[in-house]
């Protein structure tokens, strides 16, 4: 009897060992390690600052808006702009080119006589004037002032506007030394590209608000679009705000 039990035990042992190995072989595998996340540092997006000219006047500083006209005077368009301004009782600022003031002194006189502000706009629309030497800049601005003063002796020229808005600290300093503040703008009609009267009208009507300085042109090319836009704009702007010449 004892011998039989021993034999049964011996025969059963390999089966138990096999089962143990089978169980171990089929044991649920360990989960894989979590993936390694490699974080790469992306460079921050390049933020291009909005262009803001140095120490220039970009608004009227009050509730009024100002209309400005560049590149004149022109015998074709300036008289018509002056007539419209007078019709609606509006004062504006005229930024005069020296060569044009020299050629059309009677128009400079008409601008001053109607109570508009005179502004220096360089001798011959020199876009790169800001890169010139201080002495060369002074000579250019002084020559332009002299042409205006020959037409209107004693006229006050309180402002300078750089063609294309291409300012430099040197240019602003020289203008200041000649008693002129640097006049920029906040609403650009881009009428020098001749976009058409409707586009000029829409730009001014939708963008002009309290304090705006509006840039237009009464010379330097075909300004019929500007003139047509002004015929629509002047009465409508008058109902919304006061329009002033820069003081």
ABEGO torsion letter per residue (X at the ends): XAAAAAAAAAAAAAAAAAAAAAAAAABBBBBBBBBBBBBBBBBBBBBBBBBBBBBBBABAGBABBBBBBBGOBBAAAAAAAAAAAAAAGBBBBBBBBAAAAAABAAAAAAAAAAGBBBBBAEAAGBAAAAABBAAAAAAAAAAAAAAAAAABBGBBBABBBBBGGBBBAAAAAAAAAAGBBBBBBABBAGAAAGAEAAAAAAAAAAABBBGBBBBBBABGEBAAAAAAAAAAAAAAAAAABBBBBBX
